[in-house]
Amino acid sequence: MWAERVRSWRSSGETVTAFARTHGFTHSALRYWAARLARTSRQRAVPTMVRLVPKSKAPALVTALRGDLVVEIGSARIRVSRGFDAEVLAAVARALGGGGA
């Protein structure tokens, strides 16, 4: 329940106080759960490796590390955090020769 509340608050653009007031709970509870869930997700993050082969056949490597992704295309390395702009990432990958049209 709190994970969904925290996600909703973060995507709302509202301040913690305004969001909590609107939804009927205290801002301190929302802050507590946001911090607790962030700690828990960092503790559970296990580095994983996935090999990607884009349409161009240029090898790319993606590493998940502490909730972020590190995308390697050729000699370039791109760190992607939550809330990234997918269109910008796709444009950068294409510019580096790691993605199709």
Backbone bond lengths (Angstrom), bond angles and torsions (degrees), N, CA, C in turn:
res aa  C-N    CA-C-N  psi(-1)  N-CA   C-N-CA  omega(-1)  CA-C   N-CA-C  phi
1 M - - - 1.434 - - 1.529 110.22 -
2 W 1.336 117.56 -46.02 1.461 119.94 -178.03 1.515 112.20 -71.77
3 A 1.316 117.68 -32.47 1.467 119.43 177.38 1.531 109.53 -61.37
4 E 1.321 117.34 -42.21 1.461 121.20 178.57 1.529 110.66 -66.53
5 R 1.312 117.86 -39.89 1.472 120.94 177.88 1.527 110.88 -62.50
6 V 1.327 116.45 -43.26 1.463 120.64 -179.81 1.530 109.87 -64.88
7 R 1.341 117.36 -43.82 1.470 120.63 177.73 1.533 110.57 -60.13
8 S 1.315 116.20 -45.06 1.465 120.65 -179.79 1.520 111.27 -62.22
9 W 1.331 116.34 -43.65 1.470 120.26 178.56 1.527 110.69 -60.79
10 R 1.333 117.04 -47.65 1.468 120.68 -177.77 1.526 111.89 -62.40
11 S 1.313 117.34 -36.63 1.464 119.29 -179.09 1.530 112.19 -82.87
12 S 1.325 117.39 -11.75 1.464 120.49 -176.75 1.525 113.87 -76.35
13 G 1.329 117.10 -28.68 1.457 120.04 -175.27 1.517 113.26 81.29
14 E 1.321 117.33 -0.60 1.459 121.59 179.68 1.526 110.89 -83.38
15 T 1.318 115.68 160.16 1.453 119.21 172.12 1.525 108.05 -70.13
16 V 1.312 115.56 160.18 1.463 119.74 179.77 1.528 110.46 -61.07
17 T 1.331 117.01 -39.40 1.471 121.18 -178.83 1.523 110.96 -65.50
18 A 1.323 117.14 -46.74 1.465 120.46 -178.85 1.525 111.36 -64.65
19 F 1.330 116.89 -44.03 1.462 120.60 -179.01 1.524 110.66 -63.32
20 A 1.326 116.61 -46.23 1.470 120.41 -178.70 1.527 110.78 -62.84
21 R 1.314 116.65 -44.08 1.469 120.57 -179.84 1.527 110.22 -60.53
22 T 1.324 117.00 -45.84 1.469 122.19 -179.49 1.519 112.02 -61.40
23 H 1.340 116.93 -34.59 1.465 120.54 -174.74 1.526 114.17 -101.03
24 G 1.314 117.28 3.68 1.467 120.34 170.84 1.512 117.04 81.51
25 F 1.324 118.45 31.00 1.462 120.70 172.33 1.522 108.18 -140.33
26 T 1.323 116.54 171.54 1.463 120.00 -174.59 1.526 111.02 -82.76
27 H 1.338 115.19 149.33 1.462 119.58 178.00 1.520 110.85 -66.28
28 S 1.339 116.79 -30.30 1.470 119.01 179.42 1.528 110.92 -67.54
29 A 1.323 117.39 -36.15 1.469 120.16 177.49 1.530 110.07 -66.38
30 L 1.331 116.74 -41.34 1.461 120.05 179.18 1.524 111.02 -64.70
31 R 1.332 117.44 -42.50 1.465 120.45 177.29 1.528 111.29 -62.87
32 Y 1.336 116.20 -43.43 1.464 120.79 179.55 1.524 110.48 -57.96
33 W 1.343 116.65 -49.88 1.462 120.37 -177.10 1.520 112.07 -68.80
34 A 1.327 117.89 -34.84 1.467 120.11 176.99 1.524 109.71 -61.54
35 A 1.336 116.81 -45.05 1.466 120.92 179.72 1.527 110.99 -67.44
36 R 1.310 116.75 -43.73 1.473 120.03 -178.81 1.527 111.49 -63.89
37 L 1.314 116.96 -43.77 1.457 120.35 179.68 1.526 111.33 -67.29
38 A 1.322 117.81 -35.21 1.469 121.00 176.83 1.525 110.44 -64.58
39 R 1.345 116.70 -43.66 1.474 120.35 177.94 1.514 110.59 -61.93
40 T 1.315 116.90 -44.67 1.465 121.76 -178.50 1.517 111.07 -62.66
41 S 1.336 117.43 -42.82 1.460 119.18 -178.71 1.525 111.14 -68.76
42 R 1.343 117.97 -34.25 1.468 120.09 176.88 1.517 110.64 -67.10
43 Q 1.328 117.27 -38.06 1.460 120.75 -179.20 1.522 111.39 -68.24
44 R 1.337 116.74 -32.69 1.462 120.63 -178.13 1.518 113.00 -84.02
45 A 1.322 117.71 -14.20 1.465 120.23 -176.02 1.529 109.70 -65.44
46 V 1.301 115.27 119.68 1.460 122.06 179.04 1.521 107.51 -116.55
47 P 1.319 117.68 125.41 1.468 118.48 179.78 1.526 110.80 -58.25
48 T 1.321 115.44 133.91 1.452 121.24 176.77 1.525 108.07 -132.94
49 M 1.301 116.33 156.31 1.457 121.40 179.29 1.515 108.66 -119.99
50 V 1.318 116.24 136.66 1.448 122.43 176.58 1.517 107.42 -133.97
51 R 1.296 117.69 128.81 1.466 120.23 178.00 1.519 108.30 -94.73
52 L 1.325 116.86 127.20 1.451 123.15 178.72 1.517 108.93 -109.48
53 V 1.323 116.90 142.08 1.454 120.56 173.97 1.527 106.59 -125.70
54 P 1.345 117.01 95.76 1.467 120.71 179.71 1.522 111.39 -65.86
55 K 1.310 115.84 171.35 1.463 121.71 -178.99 1.520 112.30 -54.09
56 S 1.325 116.76 -32.23 1.467 119.88 -177.31 1.526 111.80 -76.69
57 K 1.323 117.98 -4.00 1.459 124.78 -177.94 1.525 113.09 68.52
58 A 1.340 117.73 6.25 1.463 120.19 175.22 1.521 107.54 -75.04
59 P 1.334 118.28 126.51 1.463 119.09 -177.63 1.518 111.69 -68.11
60 A 1.298 114.63 140.74 1.460 121.68 174.90 1.517 106.83 -132.02
61 L 1.292 117.23 151.47 1.454 122.19 -178.81 1.516 107.67 -130.37
62 V 1.324 116.88 134.51 1.463 121.37 179.10 1.513 107.56 -120.67
63 T 1.328 116.18 128.98 1.457 122.31 177.68 1.514 108.40 -119.70
64 A 1.338 117.74 126.94 1.458 120.97 174.55 1.519 107.34 -91.71
65 L 1.316 116.19 125.72 1.456 120.50 -176.49 1.509 109.62 -143.07
66 R 1.330 116.61 115.15 1.462 122.55 177.35 1.528 112.94 52.74
67 G 1.314 116.63 41.73 1.453 120.53 176.84 1.515 114.52 87.13
68 D 1.329 118.93 -13.94 1.457 122.44 176.37 1.523 108.79 -100.58
69 L 1.315 115.60 163.85 1.456 121.32 172.91 1.514 108.24 -114.01
70 V 1.312 116.55 141.34 1.455 121.69 172.64 1.518 106.17 -114.72
71 V 1.330 116.09 116.97 1.457 122.23 -178.40 1.517 107.72 -103.79
72 E 1.325 116.84 125.68 1.454 121.62 178.21 1.521 108.84 -113.45
73 I 1.335 115.41 122.75 1.457 122.05 177.19 1.518 105.98 -127.18
74 G 1.318 116.74 111.79 1.459 119.62 -174.36 1.519 108.83 61.82
75 S 1.326 116.42 -128.03 1.467 120.01 179.22 1.524 112.29 -93.16
76 A 1.334 117.62 0.43 1.472 121.41 -179.15 1.524 110.37 -88.21
77 R 1.309 115.41 145.42 1.468 122.04 177.10 1.520 107.60 -129.08
78 I 1.344 116.69 126.61 1.459 122.33 -178.43 1.517 108.27 -121.56
79 R 1.331 117.07 123.78 1.469 121.51 176.54 1.523 108.15 -94.88
80 V 1.329 116.55 125.03 1.458 122.71 -176.16 1.525 108.39 -115.72
81 S 1.329 116.29 122.96 1.458 121.71 178.70 1.521 110.16 -105.52
82 R 1.328 116.01 167.28 1.457 121.19 176.17 1.517 110.29 -52.75
83 G 1.319 115.57 143.35 1.446 120.46 176.80 1.521 114.10 81.78
84 F 1.337 117.31 12.44 1.460 120.15 -179.22 1.524 110.53 -67.13
85 D 1.315 116.13 161.40 1.465 122.99 177.74 1.527 107.73 -90.85
86 A 1.322 117.29 109.01 1.465 122.33 -175.24 1.522 112.09 -61.83
87 E 1.326 117.84 -35.09 1.465 120.09 179.90 1.525 110.97 -66.41
88 V 1.326 116.77 -40.65 1.462 120.06 178.64 1.526 110.13 -65.46
89 L 1.339 117.35 -43.46 1.461 120.26 178.39 1.533 110.91 -60.42
90 A 1.330 117.29 -43.18 1.464 121.00 179.28 1.528 110.57 -62.61
91 A 1.325 117.13 -40.90 1.469 120.73 179.47 1.525 110.72 -65.08
92 V 1.323 117.14 -41.00 1.463 120.80 178.25 1.521 110.50 -65.28
93 A 1.320 117.19 -43.01 1.474 121.08 178.69 1.529 110.39 -61.12
94 R 1.350 117.20 -42.80 1.462 120.24 178.44 1.531 110.29 -63.50
95 A 1.327 116.61 -42.29 1.465 120.76 -179.16 1.540 110.98 -62.62
96 L 1.316 116.05 -31.62 1.470 120.23 179.89 1.524 112.10 -86.65
97 G 1.326 116.64 -1.68 1.457 120.02 178.15 1.513 113.30 84.05
98 G 1.326 117.83 19.46 1.456 120.09 -176.72 1.492 114.50 -107.34
99 G 1.316 119.32 7.26 1.459 119.96 -178.72 1.509 110.97 -143.04
100 G 1.320 114.26 160.25 1.454 119.60 177.46 1.510 110.60 -79.94
101 A 1.309 116.89 -168.10 1.454 122.58 -178.69 1.450 109.10 -61.83
